[in-house]
Amino acid sequence: MGRRSEFTREEKIAAVKLVEEGGRSVLSVANEYGIHENTLGKLRRLYAINPESAFTGASVGDSTEIENERLKHRIRELENEVDFLKKCRRISRRARSKIRRGQETCGQSWHCEGMRLPRCPPPRLL
């Protein structure tokens, strides 16, 4: 949960207007107000999207940003899962092809329990 703002809506609009209409740099205005320049940049973006409802406390922009980040994270998780399953599939196919070719197995079924193979692949010879 974010902390409560020290500035009123009018003060935020004044800071944005100093940069937009006053011709001052973001850094100088941020130093004057005692905020980080990235914070002032975020205020400028929010004001540019909708000046009438900017800084009213309705966090529509924040909730959509949070939801977007959550969905992006979920997409990355699913992509990693797909990559892992593709890798498992390749390993399983390789092992099954060795079994189909009639290569000798090691005789220990615990090697292939995770792959659900009928027999174990042969041990590697040095």
Sequence and secondary structure as in RCSB ss.txt:
>XXXX:A:sequence
MGRRSEFTREEKIAAVKLVEEGGRSVLSVANEYGIHENTLGKLRRLYAINPESAFTGASVGDSTEIENERLKHRI
RELENEVDFLKKCRRISRRARSKIRRGQETCGQSWHCEGMRLPRCPPPRLL
>XXXX:A:secstr
     SS HHHHHHHHHHHHTT   HHHHHHHHT  HHHHHHHHHHHHH TTTTTSS  HHHHHHHHHHHHHHHH
HHHHHHHHHHHHHHHHHHHHHHHHHTT    S GGGGGGGT SS       
